[in-house]
């Protein structure tokens, strides 16, 4: 009886302390699902993109500039991905991967990408979401993210982007529920003399 009485008191106290937190969460507006562009013409999307800005990403922690992503369409409809960046010590780091549609008949604006070895492809955890959130009509710039809104990349066909265009892209991703306060701006290569 003694244990039961104290268990009830502890349970009641915990419920009383946690209830306000639950009510506060219930009063917060739910974040709407992330919206990708309706579709992407993969043929036009292929080629080299320069990173303009990103949210922190642990695999890029040592990248200091000259960040690019190069995409090549394969005969099977999948995409070869080659990411490069200049490291703190001046060397270039390269990661090769593969992208595929997130669902077989889904839009090309929602892809899955992996950089793990091919023999691990059967493990769902090696695939990350790659959603095209903003895409210029002329395919000159893009914003790429994922449903959890933890990662974001703003890419351009050119090594730099004017401030007005960058702000317009940021406004669109913010409207899609992203917090961009931790945004890291990438360093472009020095201009040729």
N, C-alpha and C positions, 0 to 999 in steps of 0.2 A: 504494500500500500504506500509506504514511504517513497519508494522509487517511482511508482506510478504518479503520485502527487507531484513530485519534483519534475518528472518528465513532462507533465501537463503544464506546469508553470514555465519551464524552459521553452516548450513549444509555443505557448501563448505569447511569451515575451519576444521570441524570434519573429512570430507572425506580426506582432504589433510594430516591431522595428522595421521589418522589411516591407510592410504594406505601403507606407508612403512612397517608397522607391518604385514599387510596382505601379502605383497610381500615377506617379510622375511620368514613367515610361508610357503608360497608356494614354496620357494626355499629349505626348509628342506626336506630331503628324508623321505618319508612316512615309518613308522615302519611297517614291514611286519606282517601279522597275526601270533599269537602265535602258535607254533607247539607242539602238544602232541605226545607221542610215539604212534605207530599204534594201539596197543591193550595191554591189561594186562590180565594175567591169574589170575582171582580173587581168586581162590583157593590157589595159591602160595603167593598171596599178603597178605592174612589174617595173623593175629598174631600181635605181638607187635613191634613197630618201635620207636626208640629213636631219639629225635630231636637233630641234630648236630648244626644247624644254622637256622636263619630265618630273614626275613625282619620284621621291627616293625609291630606289630599287637595289636590294642588297648585291645583286650580281654586277651592278654597275658602280659600286662604291669607289673603286679605284680608277674609274674613267674620268679623265680631266678634259677631254675635248675630242674633236674630229669623230663624233659618233655617227655611224651610218648603218643603215639596214638596206640590204640589197635582196630583191625578190626575183626569182626566176620560175616561170611556169613550167611544170613538168608534163610529159606526155600523158600521165595518168590523171591530170587535173589538179594534182597537189602542187604545193609551192616550196621550192628550196629557199631557205632563209639564211643569209650570211650577215651577222652583226659584227661590226668592228668599232673599236675605240682606241684612242691614244691613252696610255697609262701614265701614271705619275712619273715613272722613270723614262718616258719617251718611247717605249716599245708599243707596238700595236697588238692588241688582244683581238682574237677572232673566235666567234662561236657559230657553228653551223647547225641548222635545224631544219625542221619540216613543218609545214602548215597544211591543214586540211579543213574542209567545211566542218563546222560543229555538228551538223546533222546532214546526212547524205543528200537530202533534197532541199536543205535550207539555203538561205541567202549567202552570198560570198562576203557579206559584211560581218558575218559571225564565223570566225575560224577558231580552230584549236591549233596550238603550236607546241612543239617539243624540241628540246636541245639534248635530251638524253639519247643514248645509243638506240639504234633501231630495234635491237632485240628486247628492249624494255617497253616497246610501243603498246603492248597489251595491257600495261598497268595504267589505269585512268589518271593516277596522280602525276604522271610525267607530262601530261598535256595541260597547257594553260590556255585560258580564254584570250582571244585577240579580237576585239570588236571595234569596227570602224564607227566612231561616234560623230565625227565631222569630216566631210570631204568636199573640197572645193570643186565646183562644176568642171573646171579645167584640170583637175587632178594635180594642182600645184602645191597643196598642203592638206594635211590630214591630222586628226586627233584619234588616237587609239587607246582603248581602255579595256576594262573588264567589269563584270557585273558587281563585284564587291567594292568598286570605286577606290581600291587601294593603289592601283597602278595607272599611270597615264603617260603617254608620250605624244608630243606635238612634233610632227615631222614636216619637212618641206623638200621640194625638189632642189632647191638652192641651199647653200650652206647658211644663209641668214634669212630673216623674215622681218619686214618692217613692223614697227611697234603697233600700228593701227590694226594690221591683220592679226597679229598675235593676240591683241586684246579682244578682237571679235571672236577668235577661236576660244579663248578663255571664257568669254561671256557665254558661249554656247555650252561648254562643258560644265560650267557652274549651273546653268539652267537645267542640266541633266543630273544634278545632284552632287557634283564633285566639289570638294574643298581643295582649293589650289594654293592655300597659304604656304605650304612647304615646297612649292615649285622650284626646281633647280634649272637655271638657264645654262644651256650647253655652250661651250666655247667653239666657235667656228675656226677653221684653219686660217692662218694669216693670209691676207690678200696678196696675190702675186704682184711683184714689182716690175 
